[in-house]
């Protein structure tokens, strides 16, 4: 109850000090396919998952109507740069977002990036990956070491390219890979993790969004209400 009271007090204060919302208070949340946090719907262009539910809940909590878009990464980054998407969830250091977003400092979640290797496929340096992702610098490190990338529109396509034996390596976030092989068993017998990096993700607000200032203010106030390590943990605690 104390948390709830503090929350409403904070939101009231935020409403008093932030820039007024003119007419329509709808904002656009853009996310990319990232199972199990973001799962593309089998029909249409929608998506669902824990990250979508939590993000929508938070944004509605601070006073917005939310439209969700789930485009491929390259399309999402373009719409963020133009201010067509107000907010997304991403890692810091993504080149396509450099100077185009402002991050809300509390981590949304923590993720692992892994370089998977089919050790039985020979020694070539071919890598399946997602187009537009630099994987917090790992892509460039591998390019500098003479790896050749085969870029796909999303995580599922990249994983399948690797599983079909078209590349020897797969650069991927671990969660989507584990989600995929639970449903489509991996047919690679000699599989190894060649590299791993653990990184945080954050809410990222488009610098071209008309609501950038108020969004940053409201979310910062909300996340300071809890000492939880991530936004997901904070929301889970509030729901207990």
Secondary structure, DSSP 8 states (H G I E B T S, - for coil): -HHHHHHHHHHHHHHHHS----S--EEEEE---BTTTBEE-SSSS-EESHHHHHHHHHHHHTT-EEEEE---HHHHHHHHHTTSS-EEEEETT-GGGTTTEEE-SS-SEEEEEEEEEETTS-S--EEEEETT--GGGHHHHHHHTT-EEEEESSHHHHHHHHHTTS-SEEEEEHHHHHHHHHHS----SSEEEEEEEEEEEEEEEETT-TTHHHHHHHHHHHHTT---SSHHHHHHHHT-
